[in-house]
Amino acid sequence: MTQLNAIVDSREPGRVVELLRRHDDVSSVEKDQLTVGDIVLGPGDVHVDTGNFGSDVGVNVDLVAIERKSPADFVRSIQDRRLEDQIDRMYEWFGATNSYIIVEGSVNDLIAEPSGIPDNGIYGYIGSLAARWQMVPLFAGYPTMEIELLTRVARKHFEETNRVVRSPDSTPKRKNDAYYLRMLMELDGIGRKTANNIADELGNPEDLIHADTERLQEIDGIGKKRAECIRTQIWNGE
């Protein structure tokens, strides 16, 4: 069984370090200020290379990077688009198949956050992460489950020799995904034609969430009143 060594970002809660140190699969835990990710795990000496970026492969392919999120932080990072930047940087530093997001909670906890984003917006964003970024968030209900899950993921990552390795751009992206279209057509006043027009211009849920009324009015079939109605439904869930 692979033994892991870990670096934990110095800004992470002390309980994360303590739970990792107690875990049977973890040999050592160090604290440091990480530029990318919250926890980095590897089977040997864990050293994060900070140079020579620019490929889909990443420069730290012998390491696994974990970005931890509370439900509140996950939702905030949707609203300010910080999550996309964090994923992009993890892919650049560690590679697409070495990077993971883990949420300390459930999808219901995300929906319960007072963000103004409707349920379909949350579901759509998670689906977009999977389809566009090849990033499927992991959910853990409590801290010990979170540590157990991330250590198992890291261990399997190094033990499984037949993993399918692909870059985030290796899978063709489907235009006007059926799930996204269904989500759009659940908005009041949006039929299939207008939904397709929106999807042509705003190809994923996060683009829709961040589109203001002026941007929406640039889409064929959407005037000022309809744009305001869409914004109200997206942000207020009405």
N, C-alpha and C positions, 0 to 999 in steps of 0.2 A: 504494500500500500504506500502511495506517494506521501511523503511528509512535506509540508508546506512551510515556507517562511513568508512573513508579511511585513509590509510597511503601511502604517495607518497615518492618514493626514493628521497633523497636530491639532487641527480644529475640530476633529471628531470627538463625540462624547467618550468619557473614560470607560463607560460600560462596554463599548465596542472593543476596546483594547483588552479589557479584562476577560470578556467572553472568548475572544480569540486565543488568549494565553491559556485558558482552561481547556481548549478544544484538543482532543487527542491527536488530530491530524496536523496540528500546527506546532512546529518546533520552536520558532522564535517570532517575536513581534517587536518592531521598532516604530517609533513615532518620528515623523518628519513632516515638513510642509511640502505637500505635493502640489505641483502645478496643474496636473490633470488627474482626475479620479480621486476617490476617497480612500480606497484600499487597493493595494497592489500585492499580488500573491505569485509566488514562484517556487519551484522545487529545489532550487539551489540558492546561492547568494542573490539577494534581490537588490539590483541596482538599476535605476531608471536612467536610460540614455536620453540626453536632452538635445541631441543634434541630428543633422542629416534627415530632415523630414521631407515630405512631399510625395510619397507613394502610398497606394492603397494597402500595402503590406504592413506598414508600420516599422518602427525601428526597435521595438521591445517585444518581439514575437515570442520570446521565451517567458513572458509574464502575462498575467491576467489582471485586467483593471476593472474595478467595481465602482460605479457611481451610486451612492446611497441617496435615497429621497424619502422624506416624510410625505404623506399625502398633500399637506399644505404646500410644501416646496415643489412637488411635482406639478401641481396646478399653477402655481405662480410662474414656474419655468415654461409652461405652455403660453401663458399670457404675455410674458416678456421675451419669448422665443429663445431664452437662454439654453433650454434643453437641446435644441438643434445644434447650437455652437458647442456644447459640451460633448455631444455624440461625435461631431465632426473632429474635434480635437482628440478624443479617445481613439478614433479610427486612425488618425494621423500618427499618434504616438505608439499605439499598441496593435493596430490592425483591426479589421472589422470582426473577425471571429474570436478575438481575445478580449472584447469589450462587453460589459454587461451593466444593466441598470437594475437595481433592486429597490422595491418600494416597501417600507415598513407599514403595511396595511393591505387593504383590499381595494378592488375597483369601486366597491360601494363607499369606501372611505373617501375616494377621490370625488365621487358624485356628491357626497355630503358636505364637501368644502363649500363655503359661501362665496363662490367665485363669480356667479352669474353665467357660467358656461353650462348649457343644457346637457342632459345625459348623453344625447346623441353626439354632441361635440366631444365629450370625453372618449366615448367609444370610437368615434371616427379618428381621433388623434392617435389613440393606441394602435388602431388598424393601420394608420398611415406610417407610424414608426416601424411596424412589421413589414409593410409592403415596400416603402420607399427606402428605409434605412437598414432593413434586415435586423432590426433591434426590437426584440419582444421583451418588455419589462417583466421581471420576476416579482412576485408578490409574496410577502411573508407577514403573518399576522402578529408576531411578537418578536422581541430581540433574539431569543435563543433560536427560534426557527430561522430567522434571517441569517445568523452566523452559520447554522447547520447547512442552509441552502447554498450560501456563497462558497463555503469550503468544499462542499460536494461538487459544485459546478467546476471549481478550480481543479480539484483532484481529477475529475473525469476528463477535464480538458487536457491534462498531461498524460493520463493513462490510456485514453482512447486513441489508437493509432490509425483508425479508419474514419476519422471525422471528415466531413465534406467541408472543404475550405473554399470560400468564395468572397470576392470583394463586394462592397455594397452596390456597385454598379454592374455586377455580372448578371443580374436577373432583369429581363426586360420589364419595363414599367407599363402596365396597362393603362390606356387612356380612358378616362371616365369610368372608373371602377364602379361596379354595380352597387356595392354597399354604400359608397359615397352618394351615388345618384338617389338611392332609396332614402338616405338621410336628408338630402336636399328636398325631396318631394314630400317629406313630412312637415316641412315649413308651410305655413298658411300662404296660399296664393301662388305656390310654385308647382307648375306642372312639369312633365317630362322635357318639353322643349326648353323651357327656361332653366331647368336643372342641368341640361346638357350645355347650355350657354355658360352657366356659372362654372361648371366643371372644366370647360374649355379654357376659361380665363383664370380660374382659381382652382388649380388641379388637386388640391388636398384640403382636409378640414382646417389645418392650421392657417393656411392662406385665407380661408373664409373667415375664420375667427378674427384675424387681424385686418380685414378689409373694412375701410370706413365707408360712409355713405357715398362719398364722391367716387371712390373706386368701384363700388357696386353699380353706380349709375352709368359707368362706362361699358357695362355689359348689355348686350342687345336684349330688349324686352324688360329692362328694369329702369323705372323712373324714380323720381325722388321719393314718392310715397311708398312704393314697394321696397326701395332700399332701406328706408327708415323702419319699415315693418320687419324686414329681415334682421336688421341690427338689433331691434328690440327683442326678437325671439332668440337670437343667438346669445345675447348677453344677459337677458332677464328671464329666459326660459318661459316666456309667455306665448 
